[in-house]
C-alpha cells in the first residue's frame, strides 16, 4: 500500500507541488487583508485630523445670496370693518444680476503626520435687485417695507475672518448673525431695514465683501437671474464640482482660474416666491482643493494586485524547478511570499513621510534586493538570478505605471494578463506533465534525468 502511495506521489509530484503553491498563495492573502485594514485605519485617522483642524479653522464654505425678504400681512374685513383671518407671510426676491469674484489663498496645516489643506478667501459679491413688486393695490394686503431684510447664507460662520462690509445703494449697513429665511438657509448673516418707506422704482444695488476661512472646498450658489462667477487661486490641483462646470478654466504651475455663467433657466427654482421651501443647495458649484497624490488610496489600489504578484513570482520559481531542475522547498516559497507582502507595509509607512513615488522606489528596491539575495542561495546560477531580478523589476515597474494611469488601468491590466498567460502557455508547451517524475507512463516518452519535486 505504501509503495502505491509513493508511486502515486512520484507520478503526480508536479501537480501536488502546484496545489501546495496555490494553497500557500491563498493563505498569504491573510496578511494582505491585515495590512489593508491598517491602511483603512490610517485613512480614518487622516480624516479625523482633517476634521479636527477644519472644525477650528473653518469647514467647507458655501455662499448663497443675497436674498431680499419683504414681510406682509393679509386679512379680511368683517361688517364692523375689523380685521379677521389675519395671516403674516414673506415674499423672497433674488437678484436680477449677481457677480461673484473669489480669491483663494491656500495653506497647509499639519496634525501629526497628516497634511490638512485650508484656505483664506476674499469674496467680492455685487449686483442689483429690481424693484420688489407686491400687489400693493390690494386693500387687504399691508406691506411692511421697514421690515424688509437681506440675508446672505454662509455654511460655517466660524470662518468669518473680518467684519463683513455690506454696501447697499452706496451706504454701508450693519450685519447681524442669523437668517430671516430659515426655510431656505440654515445659517448666515442678515441686514435689516434695507427699505425705508414704499419701495422706489429704482433698482437696489449691493456690493458685499467677505473674508472667509475654510477647508477643502468653496461653493457658490447662483441665485441671480444671471450669475457670473470667477475663482482664482495659487493651488495647483483643483477639482471643479457641483451642479455646473466652469465655462472657462486655466490650470498651470502658478495656480488656476475658472469662470462660470449660470442663467435662471439653468436652475429649478424661481426668482420670486412666497413662504415656500426650495433646494437652492442643489444648484451650487465650486472648487475643491485636492492633493495631487492620495498616498492611502494608491497604496490600497496597489494591494489589489497582491495575489498577482505572489502568483507570478511563485510561478517563476515553479518553472525554474521544472525546466532547470532546481528544487525550492515550500518553506522557501513562504519566506519569499512574506517578502512580497512586506512591500506593502513598507510602502504605507514610508509614504507618510517621503511621498508615494519615492516610497514606492525605496520599498520596491528593498524587496527586489532581499528576494534576489535570498534566491541566490536557492538558484545557484547567475543566469537564473538575473532572470528572477528581471521578473521582479518588470512586475514592480508595471504596477507603478498602472497606478499612475487610473483611466487606462482596466485596459492595460487586461492586456498584461493576456500577455502573461500567452507567455506561460508558450514556455510550458513542451513540458510532459505526465512524466515529470522520470518514470515511463503509457503513450509518453521518458524525460531524462528528472528529479522529484516533493521534498
C-alpha positions as CSV (number, residue, x, y, z in Angstrom):
1,X,0.0,0.0,0.0
2,X,2.8,2.4,0.9
3,X,4.5,1.5,-2.3
4,X,1.4,2.5,-4.3
5,X,1.3,5.8,-2.4
6,X,4.9,6.6,-3.2
7,X,4.3,5.7,-6.8
8,X,1.3,8.0,-7.0
9,X,3.3,10.9,-5.4
10,X,6.2,10.4,-7.8
11,X,4.0,10.4,-10.8
12,X,2.0,13.5,-9.7
13,X,4.7,15.4,-7.9
14,X,4.3,18.4,-10.2
15,X,0.5,18.6,-9.7
16,X,0.9,18.2,-5.9
17,X,3.5,21.0,-5.9
18,X,1.3,23.3,-7.8
19,X,-1.6,22.6,-5.4
20,X,0.7,23.4,-2.4
21,X,1.8,26.6,-4.1
22,X,-1.8,27.6,-4.8
23,X,-2.8,26.9,-1.1
24,X,0.2,29.0,0.1
25,X,-0.7,31.9,-2.3
26,X,-4.2,31.9,-0.8
27,X,-3.0,31.7,2.8
28,X,-0.7,34.7,2.1
29,X,-3.7,36.8,1.4
30,X,-4.5,36.8,5.1
31,X,-1.6,39.2,6.0
32,X,-2.5,41.2,2.9
33,X,-6.0,41.7,4.3
34,X,-4.5,42.7,7.7
35,X,-2.3,45.4,6.0
36,X,-5.3,46.5,4.1
37,X,-7.2,47.1,7.3
38,X,-4.2,49.0,8.6
39,X,-4.4,51.3,5.5
40,X,-8.1,52.0,6.3
41,X,-7.2,52.7,9.9
42,X,-4.6,55.3,8.8
43,X,-7.0,56.8,6.4
44,X,-9.6,57.2,9.2
45,X,-7.0,58.9,11.3
46,X,-6.2,61.2,8.5
47,X,-9.9,62.1,8.2
48,X,-10.1,62.7,11.9
49,X,-7.1,65.1,11.7
50,X,-8.7,66.9,8.8
51,X,-12.0,67.3,10.7
52,X,-10.2,68.4,13.8
53,X,-8.2,71.2,12.0
54,X,-11.2,72.2,9.9
55,X,-13.5,72.5,12.9
56,X,-11.2,75.1,14.4
57,X,-10.2,76.9,11.2
58,X,-13.4,76.6,9.1
59,X,-15.2,73.9,7.3
60,X,-16.2,73.7,3.7
61,X,-17.8,77.1,2.8
62,X,-20.9,77.5,0.7
63,X,-22.0,81.1,-0.1
64,X,-25.7,81.7,-1.0
65,X,-27.3,85.1,-1.5
66,X,-28.2,87.8,-1.1
67,X,-31.9,87.2,-0.8
68,X,-34.3,90.1,-0.3
69,X,-37.2,89.4,2.0
70,X,-40.3,91.6,2.4
71,X,-42.9,90.7,5.0
72,X,-46.6,91.5,4.5
73,X,-49.9,90.8,6.2
74,X,-53.1,89.6,4.5
75,X,-56.5,89.9,6.2
76,X,-60.2,90.1,5.6
77,X,-62.7,92.8,7.0
78,X,-65.9,92.0,8.7
79,X,-69.1,94.1,8.8
80,X,-67.6,96.2,11.6
81,X,-64.6,96.8,9.4
82,X,-62.4,94.8,11.8
83,X,-59.6,92.5,10.6
84,X,-60.2,88.8,10.6
85,X,-58.3,85.9,9.1
86,X,-55.0,87.7,9.6
87,X,-52.0,85.9,8.1
88,X,-48.4,87.0,8.0
89,X,-46.3,86.0,5.1
90,X,-43.0,86.9,3.4
91,X,-42.0,87.2,-0.2
92,X,-38.5,86.5,-1.3
93,X,-36.7,88.2,-4.2
94,X,-33.5,87.0,-5.8
95,X,-31.0,89.4,-7.6
96,X,-31.5,90.2,-11.2
97,X,-27.8,90.5,-11.6
98,X,-25.2,88.6,-9.5
99,X,-21.4,88.8,-9.9
100,X,-19.0,86.9,-7.6
101,X,-15.2,87.1,-7.6
102,X,-13.3,84.9,-5.2
103,X,-9.6,84.7,-4.5
104,X,-8.4,81.6,-2.6
105,X,-5.1,81.7,-0.7
106,X,-4.3,78.0,0.3
107,X,-2.3,76.9,3.3
108,X,-1.1,73.5,4.5
109,X,-1.6,72.8,8.2
110,X,-0.2,69.7,10.0
111,X,-1.8,67.4,12.6
112,X,0.9,64.9,13.4
113,X,2.0,63.2,10.2
114,X,-1.1,64.3,8.3
115,X,-1.4,67.3,5.9
116,X,-4.6,69.3,6.0
117,X,-5.3,71.8,3.2
118,X,-7.1,75.0,4.4
119,X,-7.6,78.4,2.8
120,X,-8.2,82.1,3.2
121,X,-10.7,83.6,0.8
122,X,-11.7,87.1,-0.2
123,X,-15.0,87.4,-2.0
124,X,-16.5,90.4,-3.7
125,X,-20.2,89.9,-4.4
126,X,-22.0,92.6,-6.3
127,X,-25.2,93.1,-8.4
128,X,-28.7,94.5,-8.0
129,X,-32.3,93.8,-7.3
130,X,-35.1,95.0,-9.5
131,X,-37.8,97.0,-7.5
132,X,-39.8,94.4,-5.5
133,X,-43.3,94.1,-6.8
134,X,-46.1,93.2,-4.5
135,X,-49.9,93.6,-5.0
136,X,-49.9,96.9,-3.0
137,X,-53.1,98.0,-4.7
138,X,-55.0,95.2,-2.8
139,X,-56.7,96.8,0.2
140,X,-56.5,93.6,2.1
141,X,-52.7,93.5,2.0
142,X,-50.4,95.5,4.3
143,X,-46.7,95.6,3.2
144,X,-44.1,96.0,6.0
145,X,-41.5,97.8,3.9
146,X,-39.4,98.7,7.0
147,X,-39.3,95.1,8.0
148,X,-37.6,94.2,4.7
149,X,-34.2,92.5,5.1
150,X,-31.4,91.0,3.0
151,X,-29.8,87.6,4.0
152,X,-26.5,86.0,3.0
153,X,-26.1,82.3,3.5
154,X,-22.8,81.1,5.0
155,X,-22.4,77.4,5.8
156,X,-19.8,77.9,8.6
157,X,-20.0,81.2,10.5
158,X,-16.8,80.3,12.3
159,X,-14.9,81.0,9.1
160,X,-15.7,84.7,9.1
161,X,-12.2,86.3,9.4
162,X,-13.0,90.0,9.1
163,X,-16.1,92.2,9.6
164,X,-18.4,91.9,6.6
165,X,-18.6,95.0,4.5
166,X,-22.2,95.2,3.2
167,X,-22.7,98.0,0.7
168,X,-26.4,98.8,-0.1
169,X,-27.2,101.6,-2.6
170,X,-24.0,103.4,-1.7
171,X,-24.3,103.1,2.1
172,X,-22.5,100.6,4.4
173,X,-25.0,98.7,6.6
174,X,-24.6,96.7,9.7
175,X,-24.8,92.9,9.5
176,X,-26.3,90.7,12.2
177,X,-25.9,87.0,12.7
178,X,-28.8,84.7,11.8
179,X,-31.1,84.3,8.8
180,X,-34.6,85.7,8.1
181,X,-35.4,82.9,5.7
182,X,-34.7,79.8,7.8
183,X,-36.7,77.6,5.5
184,X,-34.2,78.3,2.7
185,X,-30.9,79.0,4.5
186,X,-29.6,77.3,7.7
187,X,-27.0,79.9,8.8
188,X,-25.7,83.2,7.6
189,X,-26.0,87.0,8.2
190,X,-28.9,89.4,7.8
191,X,-29.1,93.2,7.2
192,X,-32.4,94.7,8.4
193,X,-34.2,97.9,7.4
194,X,-32.9,97.9,3.8
195,X,-36.0,99.7,2.5
196,X,-37.3,102.9,4.1
197,X,-40.9,103.5,3.2
198,X,-42.6,102.3,0.0
199,X,-40.2,100.7,-2.5
200,X,-39.0,103.1,-5.1
201,X,-39.0,102.3,-8.8
202,X,-35.2,102.3,-8.9
203,X,-33.1,99.1,-8.5
204,X,-31.3,98.2,-5.3
205,X,-27.5,97.8,-5.8
206,X,-25.3,95.8,-3.4
207,X,-21.6,95.3,-3.0
208,X,-20.5,92.8,-0.3
209,X,-17.0,91.9,0.7
210,X,-16.4,88.7,2.7
211,X,-13.2,87.4,4.2
212,X,-13.7,83.7,5.0
213,X,-11.5,80.9,6.3
214,X,-12.4,77.4,5.1
215,X,-11.1,74.0,4.2
216,X,-11.2,71.6,1.3
217,X,-14.0,73.2,-0.8
218,X,-15.5,76.6,-1.7
219,X,-19.0,76.6,-3.2
220,X,-21.1,79.4,-4.7
221,X,-24.9,79.4,-5.3
222,X,-26.2,81.0,-8.5
223,X,-29.2,83.0,-7.1
224,X,-29.1,85.7,-9.8
225,X,-31.3,85.8,-12.8
226,X,-27.9,86.0,-14.5
227,X,-25.0,84.8,-12.4
228,X,-21.3,85.3,-13.2
229,X,-18.6,83.9,-11.0
230,X,-14.8,83.8,-11.1
231,X,-12.4,81.9,-8.8
232,X,-8.6,82.3,-8.8
233,X,-6.0,80.7,-6.6
234,X,-2.4,79.6,-6.4
235,X,-3.5,76.0,-5.7
236,X,-2.2,73.7,-8.5
237,X,-4.6,70.8,-8.2
238,X,-8.2,72.0,-8.2
239,X,-11.3,69.8,-8.7
240,X,-14.3,71.6,-10.2
241,X,-17.5,70.1,-8.9
242,X,-21.1,70.8,-8.2
243,X,-24.1,71.4,-10.5
244,X,-22.1,73.4,-13.1
245,X,-18.6,73.1,-14.5
246,X,-16.7,76.3,-15.4
247,X,-17.2,77.8,-18.9
248,X,-13.6,78.7,-18.9
249,X,-10.7,77.5,-16.9
250,X,-6.9,77.7,-16.8
251,X,-4.6,75.5,-14.7
252,X,-0.9,76.0,-14.6
253,X,2.1,75.6,-12.2
254,X,1.2,79.1,-10.8
255,X,-2.4,78.1,-9.9
256,X,-5.7,78.2,-11.6
257,X,-8.6,80.5,-12.6
258,X,-12.1,79.5,-13.5
259,X,-15.3,81.3,-14.7
260,X,-18.9,80.3,-14.6
261,X,-22.1,81.7,-16.1
262,X,-25.5,80.4,-14.9
263,X,-28.9,81.6,-16.0
264,X,-32.2,81.5,-14.2
265,X,-33.4,78.8,-16.6
266,X,-30.5,76.6,-15.6
267,X,-31.9,76.2,-12.1
268,X,-35.0,74.6,-10.6
269,X,-36.4,77.5,-8.6
270,X,-37.9,80.9,-9.5
271,X,-36.7,84.4,-8.9
272,X,-39.6,85.2,-6.5
273,X,-41.7,83.0,-4.2
274,X,-43.9,83.3,-1.1
275,X,-43.4,81.1,2.0
276,X,-42.0,78.1,0.1
277,X,-39.0,75.9,0.5
278,X,-36.6,75.3,-2.4
279,X,-33.5,73.3,-2.5
280,X,-31.1,76.0,-3.6
281,X,-28.1,73.9,-2.5
282,X,-28.6,71.6,-5.4
283,X,-27.5,74.3,-7.8
284,X,-24.3,75.2,-6.1
285,X,-21.0,74.9,-7.9
286,X,-17.4,75.4,-6.8
287,X,-13.9,74.0,-6.5
288,X,-12.2,71.5,-4.1
289,X,-8.5,71.7,-3.1
290,X,-7.2,68.3,-3.9
291,X,-3.8,66.8,-3.1
292,X,-2.1,65.6,-6.3
293,X,-1.5,62.1,-4.8
294,X,-3.5,60.3,-2.2
295,X,-1.0,58.0,-0.6
296,X,-3.5,55.8,1.1
297,X,-5.7,55.5,-2.0
298,X,-2.7,54.5,-4.2
299,X,-1.4,52.0,-1.5
300,X,-4.9,50.5,-1.3
301,X,-5.1,50.2,-5.1
302,X,-1.6,48.6,-5.3
303,X,-2.7,45.9,-2.8
304,X,-5.4,44.7,-5.2
305,X,-2.6,43.3,-7.3
306,X,-1.0,41.4,-4.4
307,X,-2.3,38.0,-5.5
308,X,-1.0,38.6,-9.0
309,X,2.5,39.4,-7.6
310,X,2.5,36.3,-5.4
311,X,1.2,34.0,-8.2
312,X,3.6,35.3,-10.9
313,X,6.7,35.2,-8.6
314,X,5.8,31.6,-7.4
315,X,5.1,30.6,-11.0
316,X,8.6,31.8,-12.0
317,X,10.2,29.7,-9.3
318,X,8.0,26.7,-10.2
319,X,9.0,26.8,-13.9
320,X,12.7,27.1,-12.8
321,X,12.1,24.0,-10.8
322,X,10.7,22.1,-13.8
323,X,13.0,23.4,-16.6
324,X,16.3,23.8,-14.8
325,X,16.0,21.0,-12.2
326,X,16.2,23.4,-9.2
327,X,14.3,22.4,-6.1
328,X,12.5,25.0,-3.9
329,X,11.1,24.0,-0.6
330,X,7.6,25.2,0.4
331,X,9.1,27.0,3.4
332,X,11.2,28.9,0.9
333,X,8.1,29.8,-1.0
334,X,6.6,31.1,2.2
335,X,9.6,33.3,3.1
336,X,9.6,34.8,-0.4
337,X,5.8,35.4,-0.2
338,X,6.3,37.2,3.1
339,X,8.9,39.4,1.5
340,X,6.5,40.3,-1.3
341,X,3.8,41.2,1.3
342,X,6.3,43.3,3.3
343,X,6.5,45.6,0.3
344,X,3.0,47.0,1.0
345,X,3.8,47.7,4.7
346,X,7.0,49.5,3.7
347,X,5.1,51.5,1.1
348,X,2.4,52.5,3.6
349,X,4.8,53.6,6.3
350,X,7.3,55.4,4.0
351,X,4.6,57.2,2.1
352,X,3.5,59.1,5.2
353,X,7.0,60.7,5.4
354,X,8.6,61.0,1.9
355,X,5.6,60.8,-0.5
356,X,4.3,57.9,-2.6
357,X,6.7,57.9,-5.6
358,X,9.9,57.9,-3.5
359,X,8.3,55.4,-1.1
360,X,7.5,53.1,-4.0
361,X,11.0,53.3,-5.3
362,X,12.6,52.6,-1.9
363,X,10.2,49.8,-1.0
364,X,10.4,48.0,-4.4
365,X,14.2,48.2,-4.5
366,X,14.5,46.9,-1.0
367,X,12.2,43.9,-1.7
368,X,13.9,43.1,-5.0
369,X,17.3,43.1,-3.3
370,X,16.0,41.0,-0.4
371,X,14.3,38.4,-2.6
372,X,17.0,38.1,-5.2
373,X,19.7,37.9,-2.5
374,X,17.7,35.1,-0.8
375,X,17.2,33.4,-4.2
376,X,20.9,33.3,-4.9
377,X,21.3,30.5,-2.4
378,X,18.4,28.6,-4.0
379,X,19.1,29.0,-7.7
380,X,22.9,29.0,-7.5
381,X,23.1,30.3,-11.1
382,X,23.9,33.8,-12.2
383,X,21.7,33.5,-15.3
384,X,18.7,32.4,-13.2
385,X,19.3,35.1,-10.6
386,X,19.3,37.7,-13.4
387,X,16.1,36.2,-14.7
388,X,14.5,36.4,-11.3
389,X,15.6,40.0,-10.9
390,X,14.3,40.9,-14.3
391,X,10.9,39.4,-13.5
392,X,10.6,41.4,-10.2
393,X,11.7,44.6,-11.8
394,X,9.2,44.2,-14.6
395,X,6.4,43.4,-12.1
396,X,7.1,46.4,-9.8
397,X,7.7,48.7,-12.8
398,X,4.4,47.6,-14.4
399,X,2.5,48.2,-11.2
400,X,3.9,51.7,-10.8
401,X,2.8,52.6,-14.3
402,X,-0.6,51.0,-13.7
403,X,-1.1,53.2,-10.6
404,X,-0.3,56.4,-12.5
405,X,-2.7,55.7,-15.3
406,X,-6.0,55.4,-13.5
407,X,-8.3,55.8,-16.5
408,X,-6.5,53.1,-18.5
409,X,-6.0,50.6,-15.6
410,X,-8.5,48.1,-16.8
411,X,-7.3,48.1,-20.4
412,X,-3.6,47.9,-19.6
413,X,-4.2,45.2,-16.9
414,X,-6.3,43.1,-19.3
415,X,-3.6,43.3,-22.0
416,X,-0.9,42.4,-19.5
417,X,-2.7,39.4,-18.2
418,X,-3.3,38.2,-21.8
419,X,0.5,38.6,-22.5
420,X,1.4,36.8,-19.2
421,X,-0.9,33.8,-19.9
422,X,0.4,33.6,-23.5
423,X,3.9,33.5,-22.3
424,X,3.2,30.8,-19.7
425,X,1.5,28.7,-22.3
426,X,4.4,29.2,-24.7
427,X,7.0,28.2,-22.1
428,X,5.1,25.2,-20.9
429,X,4.1,23.9,-24.4
430,X,6.7,21.1,-24.5
431,X,6.6,20.0,-20.9
432,X,5.4,16.4,-20.4
433,X,3.2,16.9,-17.4
434,X,2.6,13.1,-17.2
435,X,6.2,12.2,-17.0
436,X,7.9,14.8,-14.8
437,X,9.0,12.2,-12.3
438,X,11.2,10.4,-14.8
439,X,9.0,7.3,-15.0
440,X,7.7,6.0,-18.3
441,X,3.9,6.2,-18.5
442,X,1.6,4.9,-21.1
443,X,1.9,6.6,-24.6
444,X,4.5,9.1,-23.2
445,X,8.2,9.3,-23.7
446,X,10.5,9.4,-20.7
447,X,12.2,12.7,-19.8
448,X,15.8,12.1,-19.0
449,X,17.4,12.8,-15.7
450,X,14.3,14.2,-13.9
451,X,14.2,14.9,-10.2
452,X,11.4,14.5,-7.7
453,X,9.7,17.8,-6.7
454,X,8.4,16.8,-3.3
455,X,11.0,17.0,-0.6
